[in-house]
């Protein structure tokens, strides 16, 4: 009778063990994950800023090319 009771309790024990493991893993990894997320966000903002700068440079270059064409100038290679 006792062994049957143990068999019935094993799934509950496994569930608790799994939950404890998940909590421990989350506690160990969550701070690092947050730090990496913060760094990715910062890098994303920097890339957005660089993209905007490059788009501005391309726009200015295109305007200069059009002005040079109107004036009959050829750009230096």
N, CA, C and O atoms as a GROMACS GRO file, in nm:
protein
  308
    1UNK      N    1   0.082  -0.118   0.000
    1UNK     CA    2   0.000   0.000   0.000
    1UNK      C    3   0.087   0.126   0.000
    1UNK      O    4   0.058   0.222  -0.071
    2UNK      N    5   0.194   0.125   0.080
    2UNK     CA    6   0.281   0.242   0.088
    2UNK      C    7   0.350   0.268  -0.045
    2UNK      O    8   0.362   0.384  -0.086
    3UNK      N    9   0.394   0.162  -0.115
    3UNK     CA   10   0.461   0.183  -0.242
    3UNK      C   11   0.365   0.243  -0.345
    3UNK      O   12   0.406   0.321  -0.431
    4UNK      N   13   0.240   0.206  -0.336
    4UNK     CA   14   0.142   0.263  -0.428
    4UNK      C   15   0.127   0.414  -0.402
    4UNK      O   16   0.115   0.492  -0.496
    5UNK      N   17   0.129   0.451  -0.279
    5UNK     CA   18   0.119   0.591  -0.242
    5UNK      C   19   0.240   0.669  -0.296
    5UNK      O   20   0.227   0.782  -0.345
    6UNK      N   21   0.358   0.608  -0.286
    6UNK     CA   22   0.479   0.672  -0.339
    6UNK      C   23   0.467   0.688  -0.489
    6UNK      O   24   0.501   0.794  -0.543
    7UNK      N   25   0.418   0.584  -0.559
    7UNK     CA   26   0.401   0.593  -0.704
    7UNK      C   27   0.307   0.707  -0.740
    7UNK      O   28   0.329   0.777  -0.839
    8UNK      N   29   0.206   0.727  -0.662
    8UNK     CA   30   0.111   0.834  -0.690
    8UNK      C   31   0.173   0.971  -0.663
    8UNK      O   32   0.133   1.070  -0.724
    9UNK      N   33   0.269   0.976  -0.572
    9UNK     CA   34   0.330   1.105  -0.536
    9UNK      C   35   0.443   1.146  -0.630
    9UNK      O   36   0.479   1.264  -0.636
   10UNK      N   37   0.500   1.050  -0.702
   10UNK     CA   38   0.615   1.080  -0.789
   10UNK      C   39   0.584   1.193  -0.888
   10UNK      O   40   0.666   1.284  -0.901
   11UNK      N   41   0.471   1.192  -0.960
   11UNK     CA   42   0.446   1.303  -1.053
   11UNK      C   43   0.444   1.440  -0.984
   11UNK      O   44   0.493   1.538  -1.040
   12UNK      N   45   0.389   1.446  -0.864
   12UNK     CA   46   0.387   1.573  -0.791
   12UNK      C   47   0.528   1.615  -0.753
   12UNK      O   48   0.564   1.733  -0.763
   13UNK      N   49   0.611   1.518  -0.708
   13UNK     CA   50   0.749   1.549  -0.675
   13UNK      C   51   0.824   1.600  -0.797
   13UNK      O   52   0.899   1.698  -0.789
   14UNK      N   53   0.804   1.534  -0.908
   14UNK     CA   54   0.871   1.575  -1.032
   14UNK      C   55   0.826   1.716  -1.073
   14UNK      O   56   0.906   1.797  -1.119
   15UNK      N   57   0.698   1.742  -1.055
   15UNK     CA   58   0.648   1.875  -1.088
   15UNK      C   59   0.711   1.982  -1.002
   15UNK      O   60   0.750   2.087  -1.052
   16UNK      N   61   0.722   1.956  -0.872
   16UNK     CA   62   0.784   2.053  -0.782
   16UNK      C   63   0.932   2.070  -0.814
   16UNK      O   64   0.985   2.181  -0.813
   17UNK      N   65   0.999   1.958  -0.841
   17UNK     CA   66   1.141   1.963  -0.876
   17UNK      C   67   1.161   2.045  -1.003
   17UNK      O   68   1.253   2.128  -1.011
   18UNK      N   69   1.076   2.022  -1.102
   18UNK     CA   70   1.085   2.099  -1.226
   18UNK      C   71   1.060   2.247  -1.203
   18UNK      O   72   1.129   2.331  -1.261
   19UNK      N   73   0.963   2.278  -1.119
   19UNK     CA   74   0.933   2.418  -1.089
   19UNK      C   75   1.048   2.484  -1.014
   19UNK      O   76   1.084   2.598  -1.043
   20UNK      N   77   1.108   2.412  -0.918
   20UNK     CA   78   1.222   2.467  -0.845
   20UNK      C   79   1.341   2.489  -0.939
   20UNK      O   80   1.411   2.590  -0.928
   21UNK      N   81   1.364   2.395  -1.029
   21UNK     CA   82   1.473   2.409  -1.126
   21UNK      C   83   1.448   2.530  -1.217
   21UNK      O   84   1.540   2.607  -1.244
   22UNK      N   85   1.326   2.544  -1.263
   22UNK     CA   86   1.292   2.657  -1.350
   22UNK      C   87   1.311   2.789  -1.276
   22UNK      O   88   1.362   2.885  -1.334
   23UNK      N   89   1.271   2.795  -1.150
   23UNK     CA   90   1.289   2.918  -1.071
   23UNK      C   91   1.437   2.949  -1.052
   23UNK      O   92   1.479   3.065  -1.064
   24UNK      N   93   1.517   2.846  -1.022
   24UNK     CA   94   1.661   2.867  -1.003
   24UNK      C   95   1.726   2.913  -1.132
   24UNK      O   96   1.810   3.003  -1.131
   25UNK      N   97   1.688   2.852  -1.242
   25UNK     CA   98   1.743   2.890  -1.372
   25UNK      C   99   1.705   3.033  -1.407
   25UNK      O  100   1.787   3.111  -1.455
   26UNK      N  101   1.580   3.068  -1.382
   26UNK     CA  102   1.532   3.203  -1.410
   26UNK      C  103   1.608   3.304  -1.324
   26UNK      O  104   1.649   3.410  -1.373
   27UNK      N  105   1.626   3.274  -1.196
   27UNK     CA  106   1.699   3.364  -1.106
   27UNK      C  107   1.843   3.383  -1.151
   27UNK      O  108   1.899   3.492  -1.139
   28UNK      N  109   1.903   3.277  -1.202
   28UNK     CA  110   2.042   3.285  -1.245
   28UNK      C  111   2.058   3.358  -1.378
   28UNK      O  112   2.155   3.432  -1.396
   29UNK      N  113   1.965   3.338  -1.468
   29UNK     CA  114   1.982   3.391  -1.604
   29UNK      C  115   1.911   3.523  -1.630
   29UNK      O  116   1.952   3.597  -1.719
   30UNK      N  117   1.808   3.555  -1.554
   30UNK     CA  118   1.730   3.675  -1.582
   30UNK      C  119   1.811   3.804  -1.575
   30UNK      O  120   1.796   3.888  -1.664
   31UNK      N  121   1.896   3.824  -1.474
   31UNK     CA  122   1.976   3.948  -1.472
   31UNK      C  123   2.066   3.961  -1.596
   31UNK      O  124   2.079   4.069  -1.652
   32UNK      N  125   2.127   3.850  -1.637
   32UNK     CA  126   2.214   3.855  -1.755
   32UNK      C  127   2.132   3.883  -1.881
   32UNK      O  128   2.175   3.959  -1.968
   33UNK      N  129   2.016   3.822  -1.890
   33UNK     CA  130   1.928   3.846  -2.004
   33UNK      C  131   1.885   3.992  -2.010
   33UNK      O  132   1.881   4.052  -2.118
   34UNK      N  133   1.854   4.050  -1.896
   34UNK     CA  134   1.816   4.192  -1.892
   34UNK      C  135   1.932   4.281  -1.937
   34UNK      O  136   1.911   4.377  -2.010
   35UNK      N  137   2.053   4.248  -1.892
   35UNK     CA  138   2.171   4.326  -1.932
   35UNK      C  139   2.192   4.318  -2.083
   35UNK      O  140   2.219   4.419  -2.147
   36UNK      N  141   2.181   4.198  -2.139
   36UNK     CA  142   2.198   4.183  -2.284
   36UNK      C  143   2.088   4.257  -2.360
   36UNK      O  144   2.113   4.316  -2.465
   37UNK      N  145   1.966   4.253  -2.308
   37UNK     CA  146   1.856   4.324  -2.371
   37UNK      C  147   1.882   4.474  -2.371
   37UNK      O  148   1.856   4.543  -2.470
   38UNK      N  149   1.934   4.525  -2.259
   38UNK     CA  150   1.967   4.668  -2.249
   38UNK      C  151   2.075   4.705  -2.351
   38UNK      O  152   2.064   4.807  -2.419
   39UNK      N  153   2.178   4.622  -2.361
   39UNK     CA  154   2.286   4.648  -2.457
   39UNK      C  155   2.235   4.644  -2.601
   39UNK      O  156   2.273   4.728  -2.683
   40UNK      N  157   2.150   4.547  -2.631
   40UNK     CA  158   2.093   4.538  -2.766
   40UNK      C  159   2.010   4.662  -2.798
   40UNK      O  160   2.014   4.712  -2.910
   41UNK      N  161   1.937   4.710  -2.701
   41UNK     CA  162   1.856   4.830  -2.721
   41UNK      C  163   1.945   4.951  -2.749
   41UNK      O  164   1.915   5.032  -2.837
   42UNK      N  165   2.055   4.963  -2.673
   42UNK     CA  166   2.149   5.073  -2.695
   42UNK      C  167   2.212   5.064  -2.834
   42UNK      O  168   2.223   5.165  -2.904
   43UNK      N  169   2.254   4.945  -2.873
   43UNK     CA  170   2.315   4.927  -3.005
   43UNK      C  171   2.214   4.956  -3.115
   43UNK      O  172   2.249   5.014  -3.218
   44UNK      N  173   2.091   4.918  -3.094
   44UNK     CA  174   1.986   4.944  -3.192
   44UNK      C  175   1.967   5.094  -3.210
   44UNK      O  176   1.952   5.143  -3.322
   45UNK      N  177   1.967   5.167  -3.099
   45UNK     CA  178   1.953   5.313  -3.106
   45UNK      C  179   2.072   5.375  -3.180
   45UNK      O  180   2.054   5.468  -3.259
   46UNK      N  181   2.192   5.324  -3.154
   46UNK     CA  182   2.311   5.375  -3.224
   46UNK      C  183   2.303   5.347  -3.373
   46UNK      O  184   2.337   5.432  -3.455
   47UNK      N  185   2.258   5.228  -3.409
   47UNK     CA  186   2.244   5.193  -3.551
   47UNK      C  187   2.140   5.281  -3.619
   47UNK      O  188   2.159   5.323  -3.733
   48UNK      N  189   2.030   5.308  -3.550
   48UNK     CA  190   1.928   5.398  -3.606
   48UNK      C  191   1.986   5.536  -3.631
   48UNK      O  192   1.961   5.597  -3.735
   49UNK      N  193   2.065   5.585  -3.536
   49UNK     CA  194   2.127   5.716  -3.551
   49UNK      C  195   2.226   5.716  -3.668
   49UNK      O  196   2.229   5.811  -3.746
   50UNK      N  197   2.305   5.611  -3.680
   50UNK     CA  198   2.400   5.602  -3.791
   50UNK      C  199   2.328   5.593  -3.925
   50UNK      O  200   2.372   5.652  -4.024
   51UNK      N  201   2.217   5.520  -3.928
   51UNK     CA  202   2.139   5.509  -4.051
   51UNK      C  203   2.085   5.646  -4.092
   51UNK      O  204   2.089   5.682  -4.210
   52UNK      N  205   2.035   5.722  -3.995
   52UNK     CA  206   1.984   5.856  -4.026
   52UNK      C  207   2.095   5.946  -4.079
   52UNK      O  208   2.074   6.024  -4.172
   53UNK      N  209   2.214   5.935  -4.020
   53UNK     CA  210   2.328   6.014  -4.066
   53UNK      C  211   2.365   5.977  -4.209
   53UNK      O  212   2.388   6.064  -4.293
   54UNK      N  213   2.370   5.847  -4.237
   54UNK     CA  214   2.403   5.803  -4.373
   54UNK      C  215   2.297   5.847  -4.474
   54UNK      O  216   2.331   5.886  -4.586
   55UNK      N  217   2.171   5.842  -4.436
   55UNK     CA  218   2.066   5.888  -4.526
   55UNK      C  219   2.081   6.037  -4.555
   55UNK      O  220   2.058   6.082  -4.667
   56UNK      N  221   2.121   6.113  -4.453
   56UNK     CA  222   2.145   6.256  -4.473
   56UNK      C  223   2.261   6.280  -4.568
   56UNK      O  224   2.254   6.369  -4.653
   57UNK      N  225   2.367   6.202  -4.554
   57UNK     CA  226   2.484   6.215  -4.643
   57UNK      C  227   2.446   6.183  -4.786
   57UNK      O  228   2.486   6.253  -4.879
   58UNK      N  229   2.369   6.077  -4.805
   58UNK     CA  230   2.326   6.039  -4.940
   58UNK      C  231   2.238   6.149  -5.001
   58UNK      O  232   2.251   6.180  -5.119
   59UNK      N  233   2.150   6.207  -4.921
   59UNK     CA  234   2.064   6.315  -4.970
   59UNK      C  235   2.147   6.434  -5.014
   59UNK      O  236   2.122   6.491  -5.121
   60UNK      N  237   2.245   6.473  -4.933
   60UNK     CA  238   2.331   6.586  -4.968
   60UNK      C  239   2.410   6.554  -5.094
   60UNK      O  240   2.423   6.638  -5.182
   61UNK      N  241   2.464   6.432  -5.103
   61UNK     CA  242   2.541   6.392  -5.221
   61UNK      C  243   2.455   6.400  -5.347
   61UNK      O  244   2.500   6.449  -5.451
   62UNK      N  245   2.331   6.353  -5.337
   62UNK     CA  246   2.241   6.359  -5.453
   62UNK      C  247   2.213   6.503  -5.494
   62UNK      O  248   2.207   6.534  -5.613
   63UNK      N  249   2.195   6.591  -5.396
   63UNK     CA  250   2.170   6.732  -5.427
   63UNK      C  251   2.291   6.796  -5.494
   63UNK      O  252   2.277   6.872  -5.590
   64UNK      N  253   2.410   6.765  -5.442
   64UNK     CA  254   2.533   6.819  -5.501
   64UNK      C  255   2.549   6.769  -5.644
   64UNK      O  256   2.587   6.846  -5.733
   65UNK      N  257   2.520   6.643  -5.667
   65UNK     CA  258   2.530   6.586  -5.802
   65UNK      C  259   2.435   6.657  -5.897
   65UNK      O  260   2.472   6.686  -6.011
   66UNK      N  261   2.312   6.685  -5.853
   66UNK     CA  262   2.215   6.756  -5.938
   66UNK      C  263   2.261   6.898  -5.967
   66UNK      O  264   2.247   6.946  -6.079
   67UNK      N  265   2.315   6.964  -5.866
   67UNK     CA  266   2.364   7.102  -5.887
   67UNK      C  267   2.481   7.101  -5.984
   67UNK      O  268   2.488   7.186  -6.073
   68UNK      N  269   2.573   7.007  -5.968
   68UNK     CA  270   2.686   6.997  -6.059
   68UNK      C  271   2.639   6.971  -6.201
   68UNK      O  272   2.695   7.026  -6.296
   69UNK      N  273   2.537   6.888  -6.216
   69UNK     CA  274   2.485   6.859  -6.350
   69UNK      C  275   2.424   6.985  -6.411
   69UNK      O  276   2.444   7.011  -6.530
   70UNK      N  277   2.351   7.063  -6.333
   70UNK     CA  278   2.291   7.187  -6.384
   70UNK      C  279   2.397   7.288  -6.426
   70UNK      O  280   2.379   7.362  -6.522
   71UNK      N  281   2.507   7.289  -6.352
   71UNK     CA  282   2.614   7.384  -6.382
   71UNK      C  283   2.711   7.332  -6.487
   71UNK      O  284   2.802   7.403  -6.530
   72UNK      N  285   2.690   7.208  -6.529
   72UNK     CA  286   2.778   7.150  -6.630
   72UNK      C  287   2.912   7.106  -6.574
   72UNK      O  288   3.008   7.091  -6.648
   73UNK      N  289   2.918   7.088  -6.445
   73UNK     CA  290   3.043   7.045  -6.382
   73UNK      C  291   3.045   6.893  -6.374
   73UNK      O  292   2.941   6.828  -6.363
   74UNK      N  293   3.163   6.838  -6.378
   74UNK     CA  294   3.174   6.694  -6.358
   74UNK      C  295   3.241   6.671  -6.223
   74UNK      O  296   3.343   6.733  -6.193
   75UNK      N  297   3.185   6.584  -6.144
   75UNK     CA  298   3.244   6.561  -6.011
   75UNK      C  299   3.379   6.493  -6.024
   75UNK      O  300   3.403   6.415  -6.116
   76UNK      N  301   3.466   6.523  -5.929
   76UNK     CA  302   3.597   6.457  -5.926
   76UNK      C  303   3.579   6.312  -5.881
   76UNK      O  304   3.501   6.284  -5.790
   77UNK      N  305   3.652   6.221  -5.946
   77UNK     CA  306   3.640   6.079  -5.908
   77UNK      C  307   3.698   6.051  -5.771
   77UNK      O  308   3.695   5.937  -5.725
   0.00000   0.00000   0.00000
